Amino acid sequence: MKNLIPLLLTLLILSCSGDKKSETTTDAQTSPEQSAESSKGFPTQVYFGDTHLHTALSMDAGAFGNRLGMDEAYQFARGDEITSTTGIKTKLHRPLDFLVVADHSDGMGFFPDLMAEKEHVMKYDESKKWKKMIDEGKGGEAALDIIKKFSQGEFPFKTNDVSMMTPVWKNVVDAAEKYNDPGKFTAFIGYEWTSLIKGNNLHRVVIYRDNGDKAINQLPFTNEDSSDPERLWDNLESYEKNTGGQVLAIPHNGNLSNGMMFAETTVDGRAFDKAYVDRRAMWEPLYEVTQIKGDGETHPFLSPNDEFADYENWDKGNLDMSAVKTDDMLQYEYARSALQIGLKYKKELGTNPYKFGMIGSTDSHTSLATADDISFFGKASNVEPSKERWEHPFVTSEKGTIYTWETLASGYAAVWAHENTRTSIWDGMKRKETYGTTGSRMTVRFFGGWDFNEADLNGDYVTQGYAKGVPMGGDLNKGTDKKPTFMVYALMDPDGGSLDRIQIVKGWLQPDGTTAEKVFDVIWSGDRTPGTDGKLPEVGNSVNVENGTWDNSIGSAELKAIWTDPEFNPDLEAFYYVRVIEIPTPRWTLYDKLQYGAELSKDIPLFNTERAYTSPIWYSPN
């Protein structure tokens, strides 16, 4: 067994498992598509990155104590060693392939000006108060006050000041241009539009396909301009028309929106019409299904028959805890239920507004894109690794408290693309050939068609997948009397846990207009047999809580299968996506307990089951 605690002293993202793993994974590290010729007409490589990272430019990140800028963020993501805000030297064991520095558009540049005590900021009493709190070591309290005032529309000054934003946006664009290294590391130009309606989170990350010569020509859209996503789409349309560029928006995970992210009315209360659903589907092709502030695939209330539904859910309230969560909000916050709602609009209006692919990203405010439990730097710089951070309030109000231990080391965006460039990865995002993980870098493929067979699976399955079907993010249309077949493949992260199982999640629109869902275990490790209830027994748990190790003698290095939907009805709208479950591995809270002697409460989880969610494949009878 490897003892991981000495490695934690330097907080590197390192290989993390028992010695038994090496025997099971050595021959499986190169999957067929990884050795394919780059001249193939389809993407042969998966690239891992973070589309949602904040630096000290974001006013909340700065107030929480982050003093690292864009240079450090890009350097860290590409694999350089840097020193964190709290003085810890750290380096990614495996560099990322791409990064979006997505600082908040509202107040962009406010915090550096606050720290510099510039007159145009310090003329406000609130600014003086926040600066004093920060100087007194109460930056966390200042940050929470900033967030609350911004959430409730009570900020003391305009957060879209052109004179403040213009030079900062130039710096953002210049930094991305500086670190973009086509073929080796992609630095996307982007920002986060921070829409908040009385504390309900409707944030979107905006990502440009373009280089700086186009992106520089229009300032980012802000919540000050409007909190309505339709106005953001207006802005993006204007950008494309005026520059000839291309841009897309990715909604933040919806569990802090209190039912607004996937509502069935517009922000101003109108029923959806054809124009609305068309525009939403066009501008928002992806969804951030998992990140630090909770996992957003599904919820036990929505999926009571899914034993893996209760995974790191955040269901207490909205962003600033000004309003508590109620059960009726949940269906409008989670990916699986939103995908089902989208089928209804496809039937009614001809377009599915919630036809999105899946990615994960961090939403880290430390400038450090870490989604690995062994090196989790937390949401913000005031909760970087320490003995006490687990019990630190993340957000608190008279309505309740969310604690730091509830944050999770998640996630990453995985994109199938032809090459590591802005255009190729952005195009992969646009066509939804993506999946999200909670931190693992497992390789996942998913194809749907009508004629896949075992020979396809055991031969050049990737070539056959594209030739005879569609990849994740694609569409199957009626035109045959056959049942659809799906080809699934997963290869474990060589530094992660081995694979427990591959599942296919199906959702469909029933004849009476209601929706339904079902989770199918497609292929699994070991010689387990489903019980009389159809449920597969647990894979086991090899995590040693005494030393923070685990043993990959359970699980599989590789899983692949052909699956045919046994309940297919050719007259019903449906979607299918893959969920891959790993064996249990240590959670960041266990590493903190062992490294720092943190005295955790007994109900704090010490291990978790990392997972991946692919973009769906949709079936339509029309």
C-alpha positions, 0 to 999 in steps of 0.5 A, a space after each residue: 500500500 502507498 501511504 499518501 499522507 507524506 505526499 499531502 505535505 506538498 499538496 500535489 495531485 498525485 497517483 492515489 491507490 494501493 499497489 494492487 492497482 498497477 497489475 490491473 491497469 498497465 495493459 489498459 492505459 491506451 484505449 483504441 481511440 488514443 492510438 488512432 490516426 489524427 487524420 480520422 474524420 472524427 475526434 480521437 482525443 479527450 481533453 480535460 479542463 476547467 471552464 469555471 475558475 476565478 482569480 483575484 479579479 473577482 470581487 468575492 474571490 479577492 475579499 475572501 483573500 485570494 491574491 493570485 491573478 491570471 498568470 498564476 491561474 494559467 501557470 498552475 493549470 498548465 503544470 507549473 509549480 506556484 505558491 498559493 495565497 496561504 503560502 503552500 507550494 503546489 503543482 498539478 501532477 497532471 496538467 490540464 489541457 484547457 482553462 477558462 478564467 471566468 471572473 465575474 463580469 460585475 465589478 470586474 476590477 473592483 477589488 484591485 481598486 479597493 485594495 489600492 484605495 482608489 478614490 472612485 471606489 473609496 467614496 462609498 461608505 460600504 467600500 471603506 467598511 469592507 477595506 477596514 474588515 479586510 485589513 483587520 483579517 475579516 475578509 471572509 465576513 467582508 466577502 459574505 457581506 459583498 455577496 449578500 448585498 449584490 444578491 439582493 440588489 443593494 450594491 452601493 454603486 454600478 457594477 458595470 462601470 465602463 471606465 473600470 471594466 475596459 482596462 480590466 477586460 483588455 488584461 483578461 484578453 491579453 492574459 488568455 492570448 499570452 498563455 494560449 499555446 495551440 496543440 499544447 494548452 488552450 486558454 479560452 477567453 471568457 467570463 461569468 455573467 453573475 445573474 442573481 434575482 433575490 439571491 437565486 443563482 442564474 449564473 452563466 459562463 460565457 466562452 469565446 471561440 475567438 482570439 483576442 482581436 474579436 473578443 476585445 471589441 465588446 465588454 462582458 455583459 453584467 447583472 447590472 445590465 440585466 439579470 434576464 438570460 434573454 438579454 444575455 442572449 441579445 448581447 451574445 447575438 450582438 457580439 456575433 453580428 458585430 464581430 463575426 465571432 462565435 460564443 456560447 453560454 454554460 449555465 451554472 449548476 442550478 441547485 442554488 437557483 431555488 427552482 429558477 434555472 429550469 423553470 417553465 416560465 421566463 424570468 418575467 413570468 411569460 409562458 415559453 414560446 417558440 422563439 424562447 425555446 429556440 434561442 435557449 437551445 442555441 445559446 446554451 448547449 451545455 450544462 455544468 452538472 457538477 462543481 464545488 457547490 454540489 452535484 447537480 445530476 439528480 436528487 433522491 426526492 426526484 429519483 427515489 429508486 436511484 441508489 446513487 442519487 444522494 450524491 453531494 446534493 446542496 438542497 438547503 436554500 439559494 446562494 445567500 441562504 436568504 430563502 430556504 429550499 422546498 421540494 417543489 423547487 427541486 425538479 427545476 434545478 437538476 439535470 435529469 429532471 430538466 432533460 425530462 421537462 425539455 422533452 415536453 417542450 419538444 413535443 409542444 413547440 418543436 424545440 427542446 430548450 433543455 437539450 444540453 450536454 454535460 460538463 463539470 468544472 470547479 468554480 474555485 475562487 482560489 485561482 487553482 483549478 483542483 478537482 482532486 480530493 488529495 489536493 483540494 484547495 477549497 472554494 475560496 482562499 480563506 478555506 485553503 487546507 487547514 485543521 479547522 476549515 471543515 467547520 468554517 461556514 461557507 454561507 450563513 443567514 438566519 435561514 440556515 448555514 452551509 459549511 465548508 465540509 459540504 463543498 466537494 472537490 469537483 469537477 472537470 470538463 471532458 471534451 472529445 476534440 480533434 486537437 488541443 486548440 480553441 476552435 477544436 475544443 469549442 466545436 466539441 462543446 458546441 456539438 455536445 461531445 462532452 462529459 463531466 466528471 467529479 474529479 476523475 479523468 476516466 475515459 468514456 465513450 458513448 454511441 447510439 445506433 440501430 445495428 451495433 453488435 459485439 463484433 463492433 464493440 470488440 473491434 475498432 469500436 470508435 470507427 464503427 460508432 461514428 460510421 453506424 451511429 451517433 456519439 454523445 450529444 447526438 440524435 437518433 430519429 425514427 425510421 426503423 422498426 428496430 430497437 436502438 442499441 448503445 455502445 458504451 466504453 469506460 477506462 479508469 483514471 490511472 490515478 483514480 479508483 477502478 470502475 464499479 459499473 456503467 449505467 444508462 439513464 433513460 428519460 422519456 415522455 409518456 403518452 399522457 404528457 408526464 415524464 418518467 425515468 429509469 436507471 439501467 445497470 449495463 455492465 459491472 465489475 466482478 461476478 455480482 448478480 442483480 437481486 430480485 429487486 433488480 438492484 446490483 449489490 454494492 461493489 465493496 469499500 476498500 478505503 482505509 480510514 486510518 491511513 487514507 489509502 484504498 485498494 483497486 483489487 475490487 472494480 475493473 480497469 475497463 468496462 465495455 458493453 452493447 446494450 439494447 433498450 428492452 422497453 423502447 417505444 418508437 412513438 415516445 420522445 426519449 433521452 439516454 445518457 451514461 453514468 460511470 461509477 467508480 469504487 469508493 475512494 477517500 474524500 478530501 475531509 479524510 485527508 484533512 483529518 489525517 494530515 492536520 489532525 482535524 477533529 471531524 464530527 462523526 457525520 462528516 463523510 470520509 469517502 465518496 464514489 467519483 463518477 462521470 456523466 455523459 451528454 445524452 443521446 436523444 431519440 425523437 419519433 419526428 
